[in-house]
């Protein structure tokens, strides 16, 4: 009977050991699941915070772009304005040259007319003087 008793005792010990092992495995699995859940929650919170920061940075960037576009003209616009200004300056120079040429021609015509009248006056006065002599 001692062998039978030993067998039952060993079997009882094995059953208790197996039960304790299952309990420990269950507890460990529960702790592991809780830890995984906590890590997932933390990760979700960090992801949410990062997305919020990303949105804020994107908004700041867009505001800066709008401000730069509002405060500064684009290079293409500047070049276009400069080109139009240069064309206007060239046109005004040409108009000034044309007016200067017209004025010189008009002045020459007037001077020739005055010279002609002065000659005629001088010739007339010379004739008058010769006629008196």
MARLUM-945993 format. One line per 4 residues: number of its first residue (from 1); their letters; for each residue x, y, z negated of C-alpha. Coordinates in steps of 0.02 Angstrom, whole numbers, plus 50000, padded with zeros to 5 digits. Layout:
residues N
NUM	A	X:Y:Z | ...
end
This chain:
residues 133
1	XXXX	50000:50000:50000 | 50139:50118:49979 | 50174:50111:50162 | 49996:50153:50198
5	XXXX	50001:50291:50070 | 50160:50358:50145 | 50082:50349:50317 | 49927:50447:50260
9	XXXX	50033:50570:50166 | 50145:50595:50317 | 49995:50609:50428 | 49916:50734:50308
13	XXXX	50074:50835:50304 | 50083:50832:50493 | 49903:50890:50505 | 49934:51032:50383
17	XXXX	50092:51078:50475 | 49999:51079:50641 | 49859:51183:50566 | 49982:51308:50492
21	XXXX	50071:51314:50658 | 49907:51349:50750 | 49864:51484:50621 | 50035:51563:50645
25	XXXX	50018:51553:50833 | 49845:51633:50823 | 49910:51770:50707 | 50060:51798:50819
29	XXXX	49950:51806:50974 | 49833:51929:50886 | 49981:52040:50834 | 50053:52027:51009
33	XXXX	49885:52073:51088 | 49869:52221:50968 | 50045:52279:51011 | 50011:52262:51198
37	XXXX	49848:52359:51179 | 49939:52496:51083 | 50077:52505:51214 | 49947:52515:51353
41	XXXX	49855:52654:51261 | 50017:52749:51236 | 50063:52725:51418 | 49892:52786:51475
45	XXXX	49907:52939:51363 | 50080:52978:51432 | 50018:52955:51610 | 49873:53072:51574
49	XXXX	49990:53202:51500 | 50108:53189:51648 | 49963:53210:51770 | 49904:53363:51674
53	XXXX	50080:53436:51680 | 50092:53396:51864 | 49927:53486:51897 | 49985:53636:51798
57	XXXX	50150:53642:51891 | 50060:53625:52058 | 49945:53769:52012 | 50094:53876:51959
61	XXXX	50182:53835:52123 | 50028:53877:52226 | 50007:54042:52131 | 50190:54086:52163
65	XXXX	50171:54045:52349 | 50017:54156:52360 | 50108:54295:52267 | 50259:54283:52381
69	XXXX	50149:54284:52537 | 50055:54434:52468 | 50207:54532:52409 | 50326:54495:52553
73	XXXX	50297:54493:52739 | 50352:54342:52837 | 50510:54350:52941 | 50410:54327:53101
77	XXXX	50298:54474:53055 | 50451:54579:53012 | 50533:54536:53179 | 50371:54575:53271
81	XXXX	50354:54743:53184 | 50538:54782:53217 | 50518:54736:53401 | 50363:54845:53417
85	XXXX	50454:54988:53329 | 50602:54970:53450 | 50483:54970:53599 | 50399:55127:53531
89	XXXX	50567:55212:53506 | 50620:55167:53684 | 50455:55231:53754 | 50471:55393:53655
93	XXXX	50651:55415:53715 | 50593:55390:53894 | 50452:55515:53870 | 50575:55638:53793
97	XXXX	50695:55614:53939 | 50552:55636:54063 | 50494:55794:53976 | 50673:55858:53967
101	XXXX	50693:55824:54154 | 50526:55907:54192 | 50574:56056:54084 | 50743:56072:54171
105	XXXX	50662:56062:54341 | 50533:56189:54290 | 50669:56302:54220 | 50770:56285:54381
109	XXXX	50617:56329:54485 | 50584:56481:54374 | 50768:56532:54381 | 50769:56518:54571
113	XXXX	50610:56620:54577 | 50688:56751:54463 | 50848:56752:54564 | 50747:56772:54723
117	XXXX	50647:56917:54649 | 50804:56996:54579 | 50888:56985:54750 | 50735:57058:54831
121	XXXX	50731:57197:54700 | 50916:57228:54723 | 50900:57228:54913 | 50751:57344:54901
125	XXXX	50843:57462:54786 | 50995:57456:54898 | 50884:57501:55047 | 50804:57638:54947
129	XXXX	50974:57706:54899 | 51036:57694:55078 | 50878:57778:55136 | 50909:57922:55018
133	X	51084:57944:55073
end
